[in-house]
Amino acid sequence: MRRRLLAPLLAVLVLAGCTARPAAEPAPALAGGASTLPGPVPADLALRPAPGTAPAAPAFTGGLTDGTPLTAARLWTDRPVVFTFFSSWCTTCVDRQDALSDLARRYRDRVVFVGVAGADQADELQDYLRAHRVEYPVVVDEQQTIWRSYAVREPPAVVLVAKGGALLRGWPGGLDAAALEQRLGELVLAGSG
């Protein structure tokens, strides 16, 4: 009797083992998504104070490439933020992006870089971010409402916001990495790097 019960049970187990599918590999994280958010602020970060006459930067909340919400004011609470407004089809953006990506890596956690992509297709944006090793958060601004709040009409543009949210400077037409690094060097006095 035991053998009669055991045989069908073994057959079911063998069939189940043969039809089991291997676990699917998780999809790679989207470039510009939550995995690129900054880490803790370095303890030795020293910053030059923003001028008292600087206007407040426009606050916004937008979705990263993976849908994670990003609130700009949370980022600039304790460190400066550089917003880069770009589109994957912008030739000037393409020409400058590799150097900006390198600069963002050098200042990682001391200054937060945030891309604001407008007028882009999701797959083209991902191709651009991967090709240029963009390792910082990227907000998708399909309707370009964030662009308009910063008076950006076309890419590229760069905006520098001080710790606390003071709008220090904007550069319509963008800024090359060397000039931006000079500005950051004037703002960031010390810190690990």
Secondary structure, DSSP 8 states (H G I E B T S, - for coil): -HHHHHHHHHHHHHHHHHH-----------TTSGGGS-----TT-EE----TT--B----EEEBTTS-EEEHHHHTTSS-EEEEEE-TT-HHHHHHHHHHHHHHHHTTTTSEEEEEE-S--HHHHHHHHHHTT--S-EEE-TT-HHHHHTT--SS-EEEEE-TTSBEEEEEET---HHHHHHHHHHHEEE---
